[in-house]
């Protein structure tokens, strides 16, 4: 029988696959999956650059896909797995969708809304709270982002250098 921890790792690995696909498309490498009753009902990656959509975050897109799959806006009983701690927009959508749980990999000290800057999930002034598990495959999730941005900085430096030549 699988433990919650081993299931969390398994689903986070799927979210990491989505994140790698985002990086391959020159998007910030963040991926998300939504799970209900042990089945993935939605998977998505960041698409903001390509779609020119400010809401093109992985978890936002995955939640919309999950709602379409379930033919309902309430996603009670669902767990969202995402490689980076959700921002306030995505955490708010999770709260509005009534998810049961969010599991994320790397913390986001600049924009994280499920522990780092805010705790949307635990704000009892709101009409729904949900569980959060952080740090699942944290190193792998964080390294993917670090490598992506290091490559971007190197590209930008090379472009500047070419412009000076």
C-alpha positions as CSV (number, residue, x, y, z in Angstrom):
1,X,0.0,0.0,0.0
2,X,1.3,3.4,-1.0
3,X,1.9,6.0,1.7
4,X,0.8,9.6,1.4
5,X,4.4,10.6,1.1
6,X,5.1,8.2,-1.7
7,X,2.0,9.3,-3.6
8,X,3.0,13.0,-3.1
9,X,6.4,12.2,-4.7
10,X,4.9,10.3,-7.6
11,X,2.5,13.2,-8.4
12,X,5.2,15.8,-7.9
13,X,7.3,13.9,-10.5
14,X,4.4,14.4,-12.9
15,X,4.4,18.1,-12.1
16,X,8.1,18.2,-12.8
17,X,7.6,16.6,-16.2
18,X,5.2,19.5,-17.0
19,X,7.7,22.0,-15.7
20,X,10.4,20.6,-17.9
21,X,8.1,20.8,-20.9
22,X,7.5,24.5,-20.0
23,X,11.3,25.1,-19.9
24,X,11.6,23.4,-23.3
25,X,9.0,25.9,-24.6
26,X,11.0,28.8,-23.1
27,X,8.5,29.3,-20.3
28,X,9.3,29.6,-16.6
29,X,9.5,25.9,-15.6
30,X,6.6,25.4,-13.4
31,X,4.2,22.5,-13.7
32,X,1.1,21.3,-11.9
33,X,-1.3,18.4,-11.7
34,X,-4.7,18.0,-10.1
35,X,-5.6,14.6,-8.5
36,X,-8.9,13.3,-7.3
37,X,-9.3,9.8,-5.8
38,X,-5.9,8.7,-7.0
39,X,-6.4,9.8,-10.6
40,X,-4.8,12.7,-12.4
41,X,-7.7,14.8,-13.8
42,X,-5.6,17.7,-15.1
43,X,-2.0,18.6,-15.9
44,X,-0.6,21.9,-17.1
45,X,2.5,24.0,-17.3
46,X,3.3,27.7,-17.4
47,X,2.2,29.3,-20.7
48,X,2.3,33.1,-19.9
49,X,4.9,34.0,-22.5
50,X,3.5,32.0,-25.4
51,X,-0.2,32.8,-24.6
52,X,0.5,36.4,-23.5
53,X,-1.9,35.6,-20.7
54,X,-1.2,36.9,-17.2
55,X,-3.2,34.1,-15.7
56,X,-1.2,31.4,-17.7
57,X,0.2,30.0,-14.5
58,X,0.5,26.2,-14.4
59,X,-1.8,25.7,-11.4
60,X,-4.3,28.2,-12.6
61,X,-4.6,26.4,-16.0
62,X,-4.7,23.0,-14.3
63,X,-7.5,24.1,-12.1
64,X,-9.5,25.3,-15.1
65,X,-8.9,22.0,-16.8
66,X,-9.9,20.1,-13.7
67,X,-13.1,22.1,-13.4
68,X,-13.9,21.3,-17.1
69,X,-13.1,17.6,-16.5
70,X,-15.4,17.5,-13.4
71,X,-18.0,19.7,-15.0
72,X,-18.1,21.7,-11.7
73,X,-16.4,24.7,-10.2
74,X,-16.1,23.1,-6.8
75,X,-13.0,20.8,-6.7
76,X,-13.6,19.4,-3.2
77,X,-11.6,16.3,-2.6
78,X,-8.9,17.4,-5.1
79,X,-5.2,17.9,-4.4
80,X,-3.1,20.2,-6.5
81,X,0.6,19.4,-7.0
82,X,2.8,22.3,-8.1
83,X,6.5,22.6,-8.4
84,X,6.7,26.2,-7.0
85,X,4.7,27.7,-4.1
86,X,1.6,29.3,-5.6
87,X,1.3,33.1,-5.9
88,X,-1.7,35.0,-4.4
89,X,-3.7,34.7,-7.6
90,X,-3.3,30.9,-7.8
91,X,-3.8,30.4,-4.0
92,X,-6.9,32.5,-4.2
93,X,-8.2,30.3,-7.0
94,X,-7.5,27.2,-5.0
95,X,-9.4,28.7,-2.1
96,X,-12.3,29.6,-4.4
97,X,-12.3,26.1,-6.0
98,X,-12.5,24.5,-2.5
99,X,-9.6,22.2,-3.1
100,X,-8.7,19.9,-0.2
101,X,-5.0,20.1,-0.3
102,X,-2.0,21.7,-2.1
103,X,1.4,20.1,-2.3
104,X,4.3,22.2,-3.6
105,X,8.0,21.7,-4.1
106,X,10.0,24.9,-3.8
107,X,9.1,27.8,-1.6
108,X,8.8,31.2,-3.3
109,X,10.0,33.9,-0.8
110,X,9.1,36.7,-3.3
111,X,5.5,35.8,-4.1
112,X,4.5,32.7,-2.2
113,X,1.0,32.8,-0.8
114,X,0.8,29.4,1.0
115,X,3.4,30.1,3.7
116,X,6.2,32.4,2.6
117,X,4.4,35.8,2.3
118,X,0.8,34.9,3.0
119,X,-1.2,31.9,4.2
120,X,-4.3,32.1,2.1
121,X,-5.0,28.4,2.8
122,X,-5.2,29.0,6.6
123,X,-7.0,32.3,6.7
124,X,-10.1,31.6,8.7
125,X,-11.7,34.9,7.6
126,X,-12.3,33.2,4.3
127,X,-15.1,30.6,3.8
128,X,-12.7,27.7,3.0
129,X,-9.4,26.6,4.3
130,X,-7.2,23.8,2.9
131,X,-4.1,21.7,3.8
132,X,-0.7,22.5,2.5
133,X,2.4,20.3,2.3
134,X,5.6,22.0,1.2
135,X,9.1,20.8,0.3
136,X,8.2,17.7,-1.8
137,X,11.1,17.2,-4.1
138,X,12.1,20.7,-3.2
139,X,15.7,20.5,-4.3
140,X,14.8,19.2,-7.8
141,X,12.0,21.8,-8.2
142,X,14.3,24.6,-7.1
143,X,17.2,23.4,-9.2
144,X,15.1,23.4,-12.4
145,X,14.2,27.1,-11.8
146,X,17.8,28.0,-10.9
147,X,19.1,26.4,-14.1
148,X,16.5,28.0,-16.2
149,X,17.2,31.5,-14.9
150,X,21.0,31.0,-15.0
151,X,20.6,30.1,-18.7
152,X,18.4,33.2,-19.3
153,X,21.0,35.5,-17.7
154,X,23.8,33.9,-19.8
155,X,21.7,34.5,-23.0
156,X,21.0,38.1,-22.0
157,X,24.7,38.7,-21.2
158,X,25.7,37.2,-24.6
159,X,23.1,39.4,-26.4
160,X,24.5,42.5,-24.7
161,X,28.0,41.5,-25.6
162,X,27.0,41.0,-29.2
163,X,25.4,44.4,-29.3
164,X,28.7,46.0,-28.1
165,X,30.8,44.3,-30.7
